[in-house]
């Protein structure tokens, strides 16, 4: 790590009141809801992909016999 990067970092943190203005409160329930919705989306994607693969295999096996 160079001294130039350290100097830039220290220059940015000269005024601690700037840091307190940028801090936002976070609602845990909102984060949990967001996590649940992301998991649902992933589950739907997985289900669609798996169904597509099974249907494709079924069609291919039906056409070969």
Protein Blocks (a to p, Z undefined) as FASTA:
>chain_A
ZZklmmmmmmmmmpmmlmmmmpccddfklmmmmmmmmmmmmmmmmmmmmmmmmmmmmmmm
mmmZZ
